[in-house]
Amino acid sequence: MKRVVITGMGAVTPLGNTVKEYWQNLVNGKLGIAKITKFDSEDTGVALAGEVKDFDPSEVLDRKEQKRMDLFSQYGLVAAMEAWNMSGLTQETIDPKRFGVIVGSGIGGMTTLQDQVRVMDKKGAKRVTPFFVPMVIANMASGNISIKLGAKGPSQTIVTACASATNAIGEAFRTIKYGLADMMITGGTEATICEIGIAGFAALSALNTTEDPTRASIPFDKERHGFVMGEGAGMLMLEELEHAQKRGATILGEIVGYGSNCDASHMTAPLKDGSGAADAIELALAEASIDASAVGYVNAHGTSTPANDAAETAALKRVFGERAYDIPISSTKSMTGHLLGAAGGIEAIACVKTLQEGVAHPTVGYQVEDPECDLDYVTAGSRPVQADYAISNSFGFGGHNGVICMKKWEEN
């Protein structure tokens, strides 16, 4: 079996459009949630979202290319290029047949779908853009990245709702581990802050309806009552260890385990006892060949919904027992909102940076204790941590559970 390391990362988020800016704002507890500006959201009853700000894809895409890609593909491609450039790889020095792409997206080109249905309704079917299908279909983030970088290895898309990015990273990890590729760009991308996106989740009573950004995304707080929609992309450049070492790459971290399963219980609600999520965590730890006691940090799914946060807390207690109370836990979504199929991508980056720098970012907004959620959620600002292993949890509608286990990189 091959070892799999991380040599590049890329981020487009509500907290910044580079990894450096995103991480700096996470550590500082900056809130990326504010009033929706993309459209008038009053009719939906939802006021707030985690929008990407000041996004400019022009360094990666010319104007013609931008018009032919939905925003979710643009976010994904810009983040992928940051990861690629950070890795130091070049197209001239790699075997393109050993280079692949696996990207997750929960929905794909939702804004294009909405806009083109309106065009058809108002102007007729003949006025629908010929680029409608390649802009909408969820695989085109992976496809466009493969085309841009000439990656001729596996090119796939994982769609498991809010677990999509984590499942994508896990499958890319396994692709290299089992010798099917030397390099993989992986992660997730999403752009669903539009009328139908907000209205649809609002109809499920899944979204927070407050107008106070500081009390909107409040994971594990007793007063939580829905998540805040976010958008963006998070990408990792994975490499087989010897491939990276031979070229003198800077190694940022290592992926050592992956767990994936299904609650097989309910369309939207997790198992209350957290047993499905717990099993996924244990699968990741088993592949990493470590005991639960080795985990020093958890990046929680932490959506700020009553059911998810209670079930995830229960899952962590099932896996870690009494030690669950001693593990620092962060919810990135407290600052970014929920990036749906991209969430696991930016949260994996947060784990890598935590292991690298020995700092756990805060879970902001937490005020009211919940007896069902009584673990250490790092609520009083960033905190120094000593961790060799971290896990990142992602759970999606349909009962999908995805967990990756990462290890701090040390030469050995």
Phi, psi and chi 1 to 4 in degrees:
 res  aa     phi    psi   chi1   chi2   chi3   chi4
   1 MET       -  143.1  -61.7  -65.4  178.1      -
   2 LYS   -90.2  150.0  -52.3  -68.4 -173.2  179.8
   3 ARG   -90.0  146.4  -69.8  174.1   65.8 -176.6
   4 VAL  -122.7  121.8 -177.7      -      -      -
   5 VAL  -118.7  164.1  -64.4      -      -      -
   6 ILE  -104.8  124.3  -58.2  159.9      -      -
   7 THR  -119.8   -1.4   56.0      -      -      -
   8 GLY  -160.4  154.2      -      -      -      -
   9 MET  -144.1  150.1  -59.0 -171.8  -66.4      -
  10 GLY  -143.9  143.0      -      -      -      -
  11 ALA  -142.5  136.7      -      -      -      -
  12 VAL  -128.9  112.4  174.2      -      -      -
  13 THR  -143.3  168.7   80.0      -      -      -
  14 PRO   -65.7   -9.8  -25.3   36.7      -      -
  15 LEU  -108.7    6.1  -69.7  176.3      -      -
  16 GLY   144.8  155.0      -      -      -      -
  17 ASN  -108.7   21.2  -60.2  -27.6      -      -
  18 THR  -140.7  160.1   63.9      -      -      -
  19 VAL   -60.2  -42.2  168.6      -      -      -
  20 LYS   -60.1  -48.8 -179.5  178.5 -179.7 -179.7
  21 GLU   -67.2  -43.0 -174.8 -178.6    8.8      -
  22 TYR   -58.3  -49.3  161.8   61.1      -      -
  23 TRP   -67.0  -42.0  174.7 -115.9      -      -
  24 GLN   -59.1  -43.3 -172.3  172.3   49.1      -
  25 ASN   -71.3  -34.2  -75.1  -31.2      -      -
  26 LEU   -60.4  -50.8  -92.8 -173.9      -      -
  27 VAL   -61.8  -34.2  170.1      -      -      -
  28 ASN   -83.1   -1.1  -69.5  -25.2      -      -
  29 GLY    69.5   30.9      -      -      -      -
  30 LYS   -76.0  140.5 -177.2  175.9  179.1  179.3
  31 LEU   -92.0  123.9 -163.3   60.1      -      -
  32 GLY   -97.4   10.9      -      -      -      -
  33 ILE  -102.1  132.6  -65.9  165.0      -      -
  34 ALA  -156.7 -178.3      -      -      -      -
  35 LYS   -60.0  137.9 -176.3  174.8  173.4   55.5
  36 ILE   -63.1  128.9  -66.6  170.8      -      -
  37 THR  -113.1  -13.5   64.7      -      -      -
  38 LYS   -70.8  -24.7  -70.8  175.9  177.7  -79.5
  39 PHE  -163.5  168.0   65.1   97.4      -      -
  40 ASP   -79.4  108.9 -176.7   -9.4      -      -
  41 SER   -95.8    7.9   67.7      -      -      -
  42 GLU   -55.8  -41.7 -175.4  175.2   -4.4      -
  43 ASP   -64.6  -24.3  -75.1  -11.3      -      -
  44 THR   -79.3  -18.6   69.0      -      -      -
  45 GLY    80.2    6.7      -      -      -      -
  46 VAL  -117.6  126.2  174.9      -      -      -
  47 ALA  -101.8  -25.6      -      -      -      -
  48 LEU  -120.7  153.6  -54.6  172.7      -      -
  49 ALA  -158.1  165.9      -      -      -      -
  50 GLY  -100.1   83.1      -      -      -      -
  51 GLU   -82.0  146.5  -64.8 -180.0  -17.9      -
  52 VAL   -70.9  135.9  167.8      -      -      -
  53 LYS  -111.4  146.4  -67.4   92.3  174.0  167.4
  54 ASP    53.7   40.4  -56.8  -41.8      -      -
  55 PHE   -78.2  125.6  177.3   67.3      -      -
  56 ASP  -133.3  102.4 -179.7    5.9      -      -
  57 PRO   -85.8    9.1   33.3  -34.6      -      -
  58 SER   -65.1  -23.1   59.1      -      -      -
  59 GLU   -72.9  -19.8  -71.5 -171.8   12.2      -
  60 VAL  -108.7  -35.0  173.4      -      -      -
  61 LEU  -128.3  133.1  -62.9  166.0      -      -
  62 ASP   -77.4  175.0   62.6   33.8      -      -
  63 ARG   -63.6  -37.9  -64.0 -173.3   73.2  177.3
  64 LYS   -63.8  -43.9 -179.3 -174.9  -71.5 -173.7
  65 GLU   -63.2  -40.0  -70.2  173.2  -43.3      -
  66 GLN   -60.6  -40.7  -68.5  174.3   39.6      -
  67 LYS   -68.2  -18.8  -71.2 -178.9  178.5  179.8
  68 ARG  -102.2    8.5  -64.5  178.5  176.5 -176.9
  69 MET  -130.0  132.6  -74.7 -172.7 -160.0      -
  70 ASP   -63.2  159.1 -175.0   87.8      -      -
  71 LEU   -59.4  -33.1 -160.6   54.2      -      -
  72 PHE   -64.5  -35.8   93.9  103.6      -      -
  73 SER   -70.1  -38.9  -80.8      -      -      -
  74 GLN   -62.9  -47.2  -65.7 -175.6   37.0      -
  75 TYR   -56.4  -47.8  -72.4  161.3      -      -
  76 GLY   -63.0  -41.2      -      -      -      -
  77 LEU   -68.7  -41.4 -168.4   51.2      -      -
  78 VAL   -64.1  -43.5  168.8      -      -      -
  79 ALA   -65.5  -39.1      -      -      -      -
  80 ALA   -63.7  -39.2      -      -      -      -
  81 MET   -68.2  -34.4  -69.7  -55.0  -61.8      -
  82 GLU   -63.6  -44.0 -177.1 -174.9    9.2      -
  83 ALA   -62.6  -43.5      -      -      -      -
  84 TRP   -61.2  -48.7  167.7 -100.1      -      -
  85 ASN   -64.8  -38.5  -68.5  -29.6      -      -
  86 MET   -62.7  -33.8 -173.4 -176.8  -65.0      -
  87 SER   -69.2  -24.8   75.5      -      -      -
  88 GLY    81.3    3.8      -      -      -      -
  89 LEU   -70.8  153.8  -70.8  160.3      -      -
  90 THR  -133.5  150.6   65.0      -      -      -
  91 GLN   -64.2  -25.1  -70.3  170.8  -76.7      -
  92 GLU   -75.7  -19.1  -67.0   75.1   25.3      -
  93 THR  -113.7    9.5   58.0      -      -      -
  94 ILE  -118.5  163.4   66.4  167.1      -      -
  95 ASP   -92.5  108.3  179.3   -6.1      -      -
  96 PRO   -62.0  -24.5   21.2  -32.3      -      -
  97 LYS   -75.2  -11.7  -65.2  179.9 -178.7  179.2
  98 ARG  -106.0   16.1  -59.4  -73.6  -63.9  171.7
  99 PHE  -122.7  121.9  177.2   24.3      -      -
 100 GLY  -129.8  177.2      -      -      -      -
 101 VAL  -140.5  127.2 -179.8      -      -      -
 102 ILE  -132.6  115.8  -58.6 -179.1      -      -
 103 VAL  -126.0  140.6  172.1      -      -      -
 104 GLY   -99.9  145.3      -      -      -      -
 105 SER  -151.9  130.2 -176.9      -      -      -
 106 GLY   -71.3  -32.7      -      -      -      -
 107 ILE  -131.4  -35.5  -62.2  175.8      -      -
 108 GLY    90.1 -143.5      -      -      -      -
 109 GLY   -83.9   67.0      -      -      -      -
 110 MET   -66.0  -39.5  179.9  174.0  -89.3      -
 111 THR   -65.1  -42.5  -60.0      -      -      -
 112 THR   -62.4  -41.9  -64.0      -      -      -
 113 LEU   -58.7  -48.0  178.3   61.2      -      -
 114 GLN   -60.1  -49.2  170.7 -173.4  -83.4      -
 115 ASP   -65.6  -39.6  -68.0  -13.0      -      -
 116 GLN   -77.2  -27.8  -70.0  -57.6  -57.6      -
 117 VAL   -63.7  -39.1  167.9      -      -      -
 118 ARG   -63.9  -42.1  -75.1  175.4  168.8  166.2
 119 VAL   -59.9  -46.5  167.8      -      -      -
 120 MET   -62.5  -40.9 -177.2  174.6   69.1      -
 121 ASP   -66.4  -38.5 -174.6   51.5      -      -
 122 LYS   -89.0  -35.9  -68.3  179.0 -180.0  178.9
 123 LYS  -118.7   -9.0  -60.4 -179.2  179.8  180.0
 124 GLY   104.3  159.2      -      -      -      -
 125 ALA   -62.2  -30.6      -      -      -      -
 126 LYS   -68.2  -14.9  -62.4  -66.8 -173.8 -178.4
 127 ARG   -93.0   -2.3  -62.3  -62.2  -64.1  -84.3
 128 VAL   -66.4  135.1  171.1      -      -      -
 129 THR   -62.4  141.1  174.5      -      -      -
 130 PRO   -66.0  -12.9   20.2  -31.3      -      -
 131 PHE   -93.3    6.7  -64.5  101.2      -      -
 132 PHE   -52.8  -54.9  170.4   70.1      -      -
 133 VAL   -63.8  -50.9  171.3      -      -      -
 134 PRO   -68.5  -12.4   19.3  -29.8      -      -
 135 MET   -85.2  -30.2  -70.3  174.7   73.5      -
 136 VAL   -89.1  -41.9  167.4      -      -      -
 137 ILE   -63.3  138.6   50.7 -179.8      -      -
 138 ALA   -67.7  -21.3      -      -      -      -
 139 ASN   -74.7   -9.8   69.9  -65.2      -      -
 140 MET   -75.3  -14.7  -74.3  -51.7  -66.7      -
 141 ALA   -65.0  -50.7      -      -      -      -
 142 SER   -61.2  -44.3  -67.5      -      -      -
 143 GLY   -60.8  -45.4      -      -      -      -
 144 ASN   -67.1  -36.2  -76.6  -42.4      -      -
 145 ILE   -66.1  -44.5  -66.9  166.0      -      -
 146 SER   -59.6  -43.8  -63.7      -      -      -
 147 ILE   -63.8  -45.6  -68.4  165.8      -      -
 148 LYS   -61.0  -39.8 -171.7   74.8  172.3  178.2
 149 LEU  -104.1    0.9  -69.8  172.5      -      -
 150 GLY    66.3   32.6      -      -      -      -
 151 ALA   -81.9  109.9      -      -      -      -
 152 LYS  -102.1    6.0  -64.3 -176.5  177.8 -178.6
 153 GLY   -82.9 -159.5      -      -      -      -
 154 PRO   -55.4  133.1  -20.8   31.3      -      -
 155 SER  -132.4  108.3 -175.4      -      -      -
 156 GLN  -138.8  163.8  -58.8  165.2    7.7      -
 157 THR  -128.6  133.5  -65.0      -      -      -
 158 ILE  -104.2  128.7  -57.9  -69.2      -      -
 159 VAL  -124.3   95.8 -178.5      -      -      -
 160 THR  -133.0   47.3   49.0      -      -      -
 161 ALA    54.0 -129.5      -      -      -      -
 162 CYS   -76.5   -3.2  -55.9      -      -      -
 163 ALA   -96.4    2.1      -      -      -      -
 164 SER   -56.1  -50.3  -63.2      -      -      -
 165 ALA   -65.9  -41.0      -      -      -      -
 166 THR   -67.2  -40.9  -63.2      -      -      -
 167 ASN   -63.0  -38.2  -77.1  139.9      -      -
 168 ALA   -62.2  -45.4      -      -      -      -
 169 ILE   -62.7  -42.8  -66.9  167.2      -      -
 170 GLY   -62.4  -42.1      -      -      -      -
 171 GLU   -70.1  -35.5  -63.0  -59.5  -31.5      -
 172 ALA   -66.1  -41.2      -      -      -      -
 173 PHE   -56.0  -47.9  156.0   68.5      -      -
 174 ARG   -66.8  -34.5  -66.2 -100.5  179.3   88.2
 175 THR   -59.4  -42.7  -59.7      -      -      -
 176 ILE   -75.0  -43.0  -63.6  174.9      -      -
 177 LYS   -55.2  -40.9  177.7  178.1  177.4  176.9
 178 TYR   -91.2   13.2  -66.6  122.1      -      -
 179 GLY    79.9   17.7      -      -      -      -
 180 LEU   -89.7  -10.5  -56.9  176.4      -      -
 181 ALA  -159.5  161.0      -      -      -      -
 182 ASP  -101.4  -26.5  -62.4  -36.9      -      -
 183 MET  -141.1  139.8  -55.6  150.9  -74.2      -
 184 MET  -142.6  131.6  -62.2  -69.7  -67.5      -
 185 ILE   -92.8  132.9  -76.5 -177.6      -      -
 186 THR  -151.5  159.8 -174.0      -      -      -
 187 GLY   150.6 -143.9      -      -      -      -
 188 GLY  -152.1  160.1      -      -      -      -
 189 THR  -149.1  146.5 -175.2      -      -      -
 190 GLU  -156.9  144.5 -154.3   80.9   87.9      -
 191 ALA  -147.5   83.6      -      -      -      -
 192 THR  -121.4   15.5   52.8      -      -      -
 193 ILE   -84.4   85.1  -59.1  176.9      -      -
 194 CYS  -148.2  174.2   59.6      -      -      -
 195 GLU   -56.8  -50.2  -69.2   95.8  -43.2      -
 196 ILE   -71.5  -32.2 -168.8   61.7      -      -
 197 GLY   -64.3  -48.9      -      -      -      -
 198 ILE   -68.5  -44.5  -63.0  -66.0      -      -
 199 ALA   -62.4  -39.0      -      -      -      -
 200 GLY   -65.1  -47.0      -      -      -      -
 201 PHE   -71.2  -31.5  -80.2   99.1      -      -
 202 ALA   -64.0  -37.5      -      -      -      -
 203 ALA   -63.9  -26.0      -      -      -      -
 204 LEU   -81.4   -3.4  -82.4  173.1      -      -
 205 SER    59.8   32.0  -60.1      -      -      -
 206 ALA   -91.3  -20.1      -      -      -      -
 207 LEU   -98.3  147.3  -63.7 -179.6      -      -
 208 ASN   -70.6  141.4 -171.9  -72.0      -      -
 209 THR  -113.7    7.3   55.5      -      -      -
 210 THR   -70.2  159.7 -176.5      -      -      -
 211 GLU  -103.1    5.3  -64.4 -175.0    7.7      -
 212 ASP   -99.9  106.3  179.0    1.4      -      -
 213 PRO   -57.7  -30.1  -22.4   33.3      -      -
 214 THR   -75.4  -13.1   67.4      -      -      -
 215 ARG  -123.9   27.1  -64.6  -64.6  -69.5  161.3
 216 ALA   -94.8  -60.8      -      -      -      -
 217 SER  -102.5   97.5 -174.5      -      -      -
 218 ILE  -128.8   69.1   49.4  172.6      -      -
 219 PRO   -54.3  136.7  -25.8   35.8      -      -
 220 PHE    72.1   -3.1  -52.8  106.9      -      -
 221 ASP   -77.4  141.7 -171.8  -64.4      -      -
 222 LYS   -61.1  -27.0 -171.9  174.8 -177.2  178.5
 223 GLU   -91.1    8.4  -64.6 -178.7   -6.7      -
 224 ARG   -62.5  142.1   67.6 -169.7 -176.1  -82.2
 225 HIS  -152.3   37.2   65.3  -84.2      -      -
 226 GLY   143.5  154.7      -      -      -      -
 227 PHE   -90.0  167.7   73.2   84.0      -      -
 228 VAL  -110.1  128.7  173.1      -      -      -
 229 MET   -67.0  133.4 -174.6   81.3   80.2      -
 230 GLY  -122.4  178.6      -      -      -      -
 231 GLU  -152.3  163.3   63.1  175.5   -8.8      -
 232 GLY   136.1 -160.4      -      -      -      -
 233 ALA  -152.8  148.8      -      -      -      -
 234 GLY  -137.3  126.6      -      -      -      -
 235 MET  -129.6  146.1  -61.5  -69.9  172.9      -
 236 LEU  -119.6  143.5  -56.0  178.5      -      -
 237 MET   -99.5  111.3 -175.5   74.2 -132.4      -
 238 LEU  -100.2  145.2  -55.2 -173.4      -      -
 239 GLU  -141.7  150.7  -85.7 -171.3   76.2      -
 240 GLU   -66.9  136.8 -169.8  -88.4  -37.0      -
 241 LEU   -54.0  -51.0  175.0   59.6      -      -
 242 GLU   -64.9  -35.2  -69.7 -175.6    6.4      -
 243 HIS   -60.5  -42.9 -173.7  -82.0      -      -
 244 ALA   -69.4  -41.7      -      -      -      -
 245 GLN   -68.3  -36.8  -71.2  177.5  -35.2      -
 246 LYS   -61.8  -30.7  -78.1 -179.7 -179.4  177.7
 247 ARG   -98.4    5.4   65.5 -177.3 -171.9   86.4
 248 GLY    71.2   32.1      -      -      -      -
 249 ALA   -68.0  151.1      -      -      -      -
 250 THR   -81.0  119.2  -62.1      -      -      -
 251 ILE   -95.8  126.7  -64.8  173.6      -      -
 252 LEU   -95.4  -25.7  -51.1  175.5      -      -
 253 GLY   177.6  177.9      -      -      -      -
 254 GLU  -132.9  139.6 -177.6  174.3    4.2      -
 255 ILE   -97.1  129.7  -61.5 -177.4      -      -
 256 VAL  -124.4  -12.7  -69.3      -      -      -
 257 GLY  -157.7  155.2      -      -      -      -
 258 TYR  -149.8  131.9  167.5   48.3      -      -
 259 GLY  -125.8  134.4      -      -      -      -
 260 SER  -144.0  129.1  176.0      -      -      -
 261 ASN  -158.5 -168.9   66.5    2.4      -      -
 262 CYS  -139.7  138.6 -173.3      -      -      -
 263 ASP   -63.2  -31.8  -72.8   -8.4      -      -
 264 ALA    51.4   49.2      -      -      -      -
 265 SER  -132.9  -50.0  173.3      -      -      -
 266 HIS  -150.5  150.4 -169.6  -85.5      -      -
 267 MET   -62.1  -39.7  -76.0 -166.0  -61.9      -
 268 THR  -125.5  -26.2   57.8      -      -      -
 269 ALA   -93.8  137.0      -      -      -      -
 270 PRO   -75.5  162.6   30.4  -35.2      -      -
 271 LEU   -62.0  129.3  -71.8  166.2      -      -
 272 LYS   -60.6  -33.6  -70.4 -176.2  178.7 -179.7
 273 ASP   -82.5   -0.7   64.6    1.3      -      -
 274 GLY    69.4   14.2      -      -      -      -
 275 SER   -66.8  -37.6   55.9      -      -      -
 276 GLY   -65.3  -46.9      -      -      -      -
 277 ALA   -62.5  -40.9      -      -      -      -
 278 ALA   -61.0  -42.6      -      -      -      -
 279 ASP   -61.7  -38.6  -72.3  -12.7      -      -
 280 ALA   -64.8  -41.8      -      -      -      -
 281 ILE   -60.3  -44.7  -65.5  169.7      -      -
 282 GLU   -66.3  -33.5  -71.3  176.1  -15.8      -
 283 LEU   -62.7  -42.0  -73.2  168.6      -      -
 284 ALA   -64.8  -41.9      -      -      -      -
 285 LEU   -67.9  -36.5  -60.8 -176.3      -      -
 286 ALA   -64.7  -42.6      -      -      -      -
 287 GLU   -66.2  -33.0 -176.8  167.2   20.9      -
 288 ALA   -74.5  -11.5      -      -      -      -
 289 SER    59.7   41.7  -61.5      -      -      -
 290 ILE  -127.6  155.1   60.8  171.3      -      -
 291 ASP   -81.7  154.9 -174.8   77.9      -      -
 292 ALA   -56.2  -27.4      -      -      -      -
 293 SER   -67.0  -14.5   62.2      -      -      -
 294 ALA   -80.9  -17.2      -      -      -      -
 295 VAL   -75.4  126.1  175.0      -      -      -
 296 GLY  -111.4   -2.7      -      -      -      -
 297 TYR  -159.9  143.0  172.9   72.7      -      -
 298 VAL  -127.2  125.7  173.4      -      -      -
 299 ASN   -95.6  109.3 -170.4  -73.2      -      -
 300 ALA   -78.5  156.1      -      -      -      -
 301 HIS   -62.7  -45.7 -171.1   53.0      -      -
 302 GLY    39.4   66.0      -      -      -      -
 303 THR   -83.3  -16.3   58.8      -      -      -
 304 SER    80.8   23.2 -172.6      -      -      -
 305 THR  -104.4  145.5   58.9      -      -      -
 306 PRO   -55.1  -46.9  -28.3   36.6      -      -
 307 ALA   -70.1  -46.3      -      -      -      -
 308 ASN   -62.7  -48.8  173.7   85.4      -      -
 309 ASP   -66.2  -36.8  -65.7    1.4      -      -
 310 ALA   -68.9  -42.9      -      -      -      -
 311 ALA   -66.9  -39.3      -      -      -      -
 312 GLU   -66.5  -40.6 -174.8  169.8   14.7      -
 313 THR   -59.6  -43.7  -62.2      -      -      -
 314 ALA   -61.7  -39.4      -      -      -      -
 315 ALA   -62.8  -44.0      -      -      -      -
 316 LEU   -63.7  -37.3  -66.9  170.9      -      -
 317 LYS   -67.5  -36.3  -68.8  177.2 -179.4  178.2
 318 ARG   -63.9  -38.0  -70.3  176.0   76.8   99.4
 319 VAL   -81.1  -45.2  174.0      -      -      -
 320 PHE  -101.7   -8.9  -63.2  103.9      -      -
 321 GLY    61.1 -142.3      -      -      -      -
 322 GLU   -63.0  -26.3  -75.3  -61.6  -48.5      -
 323 ARG   -66.9  -17.1 -170.6  172.7  168.6  -87.0
 324 ALA   -55.0  -30.4      -      -      -      -
 325 TYR   -72.1  -14.6  -68.3   91.1      -      -
 326 ASP  -104.9   -0.6  -59.5  -37.1      -      -
 327 ILE   -96.3  125.3  -58.1  173.0      -      -
 328 PRO   -63.8  131.8  -16.7   29.3      -      -
 329 ILE  -127.9  130.4  -58.0  163.4      -      -
 330 SER  -120.6  146.6  -56.9      -      -      -
 331 SER  -113.0  109.2  172.5      -      -      -
 332 THR   -61.2  -31.7  -56.6      -      -      -
 333 LYS   -63.6  -16.3  -65.1  177.9 -177.0   71.6
 334 SER   -63.0  -23.3   65.7      -      -      -
 335 MET  -110.7  -31.2  -72.4  173.9  -90.0      -
 336 THR   -98.6  -14.9   62.9      -      -      -
 337 GLY    74.8 -173.2      -      -      -      -
 338 HIS  -100.8  113.0 -169.9   -8.1      -      -
 339 LEU   -83.8   15.9  -86.9   63.3      -      -
 340 LEU    51.6 -119.1  -54.7 -177.6      -      -
 341 GLY   -67.6  -10.4      -      -      -      -
 342 ALA   -98.6   -9.0      -      -      -      -
 343 ALA   -56.4  -46.4      -      -      -      -
 344 GLY   -63.5  -24.1      -      -      -      -
 345 GLY   -69.5  -50.9      -      -      -      -
 346 ILE   -72.4  -25.7   66.7  166.9      -      -
 347 GLU   -77.0  -30.9  -70.5  159.1   10.8      -
 348 ALA   -63.9  -39.6      -      -      -      -
 349 ILE   -61.1  -42.3  -67.7  169.3      -      -
 350 ALA   -60.2  -38.5      -      -      -      -
 351 CYS   -65.0  -44.9  -77.1      -      -      -
 352 VAL   -59.3  -45.3  172.7      -      -      -
 353 LYS   -67.1  -36.3  -63.2  -62.1  -71.6 -175.4
 354 THR   -61.6  -46.1  -64.8      -      -      -
 355 LEU   -66.0  -38.7  -67.4  172.1      -      -
 356 GLN   -66.2  -47.2  -85.0 -170.4  -49.0      -
 357 GLU  -102.8   -8.5  -59.4 -168.1    9.5      -
 358 GLY    68.2   35.9      -      -      -      -
 359 VAL  -135.4  128.5  177.3      -      -      -
 360 ALA   -99.0  128.2      -      -      -      -
 361 HIS   -74.5  158.6   74.9   70.4      -      -
 362 PRO   -78.8  161.5   29.5  -35.7      -      -
 363 THR   -99.5  100.3  -57.7      -      -      -
 364 VAL   -81.0  161.3  -53.9      -      -      -
 365 GLY    85.2   -9.5      -      -      -      -
 366 TYR   -69.4  126.4 -177.9   93.6      -      -
 367 GLN  -134.1  -41.4  -66.5 -179.8   12.5      -
 368 VAL  -109.6  119.0 -176.2      -      -      -
 369 GLU   -67.3  143.0  -66.5 -177.4    6.9      -
 370 ASP  -119.2  122.3 -178.3  -12.1      -      -
 371 PRO   -56.7  -27.4  -23.5   33.0      -      -
 372 GLU   -79.3  -18.2  -75.5 -167.2  -71.5      -
 373 CYS  -124.6   86.9  -60.2      -      -      -
 374 ASP  -123.8   29.0   56.7   -9.8      -      -
 375 LEU   -95.6 -173.4  -59.7 -179.8      -      -
 376 ASP   -92.9   92.4 -178.8    3.6      -      -
 377 TYR   -92.9   16.9  -54.7  114.1      -      -
 378 VAL    49.8   67.6 -169.6      -      -      -
 379 THR   -99.6   -6.8   56.9      -      -      -
 380 ALA  -113.7   53.1      -      -      -      -
 381 GLY    86.7  171.1      -      -      -      -
 382 SER   -61.0  155.4  -66.8      -      -      -
 383 ARG  -142.2  138.1 -176.9 -166.4  -54.5  169.0
 384 PRO   -63.9  137.3  -18.8   30.5      -      -
 385 VAL  -134.4  148.9  -64.0      -      -      -
 386 GLN  -110.6  103.1  -65.3  -66.5  -35.3      -
 387 ALA  -138.7  131.5      -      -      -      -
 388 ASP   -96.8  -25.9  -67.4  -38.2      -      -
 389 TYR  -131.5  144.0  -67.0   90.4      -      -
 390 ALA  -135.9  151.5      -      -      -      -
 391 ILE  -120.5  149.9   60.4  170.5      -      -
 392 SER  -123.0  123.1  179.3      -      -      -
 393 ASN  -102.4  139.7  -64.9  -24.4      -      -
 394 SER  -143.3  130.5  -64.8      -      -      -
 395 PHE  -131.5  136.3  -46.3  124.9      -      -
 396 GLY  -127.5  159.4      -      -      -      -
 397 PHE   -50.1  143.9  -76.4  179.1      -      -
 398 GLY    95.6   -4.9      -      -      -      -
 399 GLY    85.2   12.4      -      -      -      -
 400 HIS   -70.9  130.6  -57.4  -73.0      -      -
 401 ASN  -121.6  129.2  -58.6  -50.6      -      -
 402 GLY  -133.5  134.1      -      -      -      -
 403 VAL  -139.3  132.5  178.6      -      -      -
 404 ILE  -117.8  145.9   52.4  173.7      -      -
 405 CYS  -113.1  126.7 -179.6      -      -      -
 406 MET  -117.1  151.0  -75.4  164.8  -82.6      -
 407 LYS  -120.9  140.2 -177.8 -178.3  179.8 -176.7
 408 LYS   -62.1  134.0 -179.5  178.7 -179.7  179.5
 409 TRP   -81.8  127.1  176.6 -107.5      -      -
 410 GLU  -140.8  135.8  -66.9  177.0  -25.2      -
 411 GLU   -63.1  127.6  -66.5  -73.9  -10.2      -
 412 ASN  -151.4      -   50.9   32.1      -      -
